[in-house]
Amino acid sequence: MEIKFTLKELLEIKPSVEKIVNQDIDIVQSFKLAKFIKQLNTHYKDYDELRLSLIKKFGERNEEKGTYEVKHNVEEFKREIDKLLMVEVEVYFEPFNLEDFNGVKISSGDAIFLEKIFKWILILILLHHLLRLKNLKK
């Protein structure tokens, strides 16, 4: 299943997904999660490269620090970053078995960021059960 995310949403869920990765979960779910995270990392890398190119475009090189600083074109830079953050990307993932995440502890803040993923999982579970019921009636 593919879900559309804005780059901003992907950046918001990154710390929450990393917390889940660092906990013990079923090997099959771990594999699915790893495939999902590889896609996220590709989008994070692309975002970071574009963000750095905008910093170079609108910033000035600070030779002392070896970095770029945006001082004069701040508003234009922010507008471009905001546009970049609103870009939608598609991420494919296989639905997770929620039962395999029983022992996983996340904060309510993390749950808020992961809500979009959980909604799709719940929708898939409901559809699966509805199809099973329909097939049982036949």
C-alpha positions as CSV (number, residue, x, y, z in Angstrom):
1,M,0.0,0.0,0.0
2,E,1.2,3.5,-0.8
3,I,0.6,6.5,1.4
4,K,1.3,10.1,0.5
5,F,3.3,12.2,3.0
6,T,4.6,15.7,2.8
7,L,8.3,16.0,3.5
8,K,7.3,17.9,6.6
9,E,5.3,14.9,7.9
10,L,8.1,12.6,7.1
11,L,10.5,14.7,9.2
12,E,8.0,14.8,12.0
13,I,7.6,11.1,12.2
14,K,11.4,10.3,12.0
15,P,12.1,10.4,15.8
16,S,9.0,8.3,16.6
17,V,9.9,5.7,14.0
18,E,13.5,5.6,15.4
19,K,12.1,4.8,18.8
20,I,10.1,1.8,17.5
21,V,13.2,0.6,15.7
22,N,15.2,0.4,18.9
23,Q,12.7,-1.9,20.6
24,D,12.3,-5.7,20.3
25,I,9.6,-6.7,17.8
26,D,8.7,-9.7,15.8
27,I,11.3,-10.5,13.1
28,V,8.7,-10.3,10.2
29,Q,7.5,-6.9,11.5
30,S,11.1,-5.8,11.9
31,F,11.8,-6.7,8.3
32,K,8.7,-4.7,7.1
33,L,9.7,-1.8,9.3
34,A,13.3,-1.9,7.9
35,K,11.9,-1.7,4.3
36,F,9.7,1.2,5.3
37,I,12.6,3.0,7.0
38,K,14.9,2.6,3.9
39,Q,12.3,4.5,1.9
40,L,12.1,7.2,4.5
41,N,15.9,7.5,4.6
42,T,16.0,8.1,0.8
43,H,13.5,10.9,1.2
44,Y,15.4,12.4,4.2
45,K,18.6,12.3,2.2
46,D,16.9,14.0,-0.8
47,Y,15.4,16.7,1.4
48,D,18.7,17.4,3.1
49,E,20.5,17.8,-0.2
50,L,17.9,20.2,-1.4
51,R,17.9,22.1,1.9
52,L,21.7,22.4,1.7
53,S,21.5,23.7,-1.8
54,L,19.0,26.4,-0.7
55,I,21.3,27.4,2.1
56,K,24.1,27.8,-0.4
57,K,21.9,29.7,-2.8
58,F,20.6,32.2,-0.2
59,G,23.4,32.1,2.3
60,E,26.9,33.5,2.5
61,R,30.0,31.4,3.2
62,N,31.5,31.9,6.6
63,E,35.1,31.0,5.9
64,E,36.0,31.0,9.6
65,K,33.4,28.4,10.5
66,G,33.4,26.6,7.1
67,T,29.6,26.9,6.9
68,Y,27.0,28.9,5.1
69,E,24.7,31.4,6.9
70,V,21.5,32.9,5.7
71,K,21.5,36.5,6.8
72,H,20.0,38.7,4.1
73,N,17.5,36.7,2.2
74,V,15.9,35.0,5.2
75,E,12.3,35.5,4.1
76,E,12.9,34.2,0.6
77,F,14.8,31.3,2.0
78,K,12.0,30.4,4.4
79,R,9.5,30.6,1.6
80,E,11.5,28.1,-0.4
81,I,12.0,25.8,2.5
82,D,8.3,25.9,3.2
83,K,7.6,25.0,-0.4
84,L,10.0,22.1,-0.2
85,L,8.4,20.8,3.0
86,M,5.0,20.7,1.3
87,V,6.2,18.5,-1.5
88,E,4.3,15.2,-1.4
89,V,6.1,11.9,-1.7
90,E,4.7,8.3,-1.8
91,V,5.9,5.7,0.5
92,Y,5.0,2.1,0.1
93,F,4.6,-0.1,3.1
94,E,3.2,-3.5,4.0
95,P,0.7,-3.3,6.7
96,F,2.0,-4.2,10.1
97,N,0.5,-6.7,12.5
98,L,-0.4,-4.5,15.5
99,E,-0.3,-7.5,17.8
100,D,3.4,-7.8,17.3
101,F,3.8,-4.3,18.7
102,N,2.1,-5.1,22.0
103,G,5.2,-4.6,24.1
104,V,6.4,-1.5,22.2
105,K,6.1,1.6,24.3
106,I,5.7,5.0,22.7
107,S,4.7,8.3,24.1
108,S,1.4,10.0,23.2
109,G,3.5,12.6,21.3
110,D,5.0,9.8,19.2
111,A,1.5,8.3,18.6
112,I,0.3,11.7,17.3
113,F,3.1,11.8,14.7
114,L,2.5,8.2,13.7
115,E,-1.3,8.6,13.5
116,K,-1.3,8.7,9.7
117,I,0.4,5.3,9.5
118,F,-1.8,3.8,12.2
119,K,-5.0,5.0,10.5
120,W,-4.0,3.2,7.3
121,I,-3.2,0.1,9.2
122,L,-6.6,0.2,11.0
123,I,-8.4,0.7,7.7
124,L,-6.6,-2.3,6.2
125,I,-7.5,-4.4,9.2
126,L,-11.2,-3.4,8.9
127,L,-11.2,-4.1,5.2
128,H,-9.6,-7.5,5.7
129,H,-12.3,-8.4,8.3
130,L,-15.1,-7.2,6.1
131,L,-13.8,-9.3,3.2
132,R,-13.6,-12.3,5.5
133,L,-17.1,-11.8,6.7
134,K,-18.3,-11.5,3.2
135,N,-16.6,-14.7,2.2
136,L,-18.0,-16.5,5.2
137,K,-21.6,-15.6,4.1
138,K,-21.1,-17.2,0.7
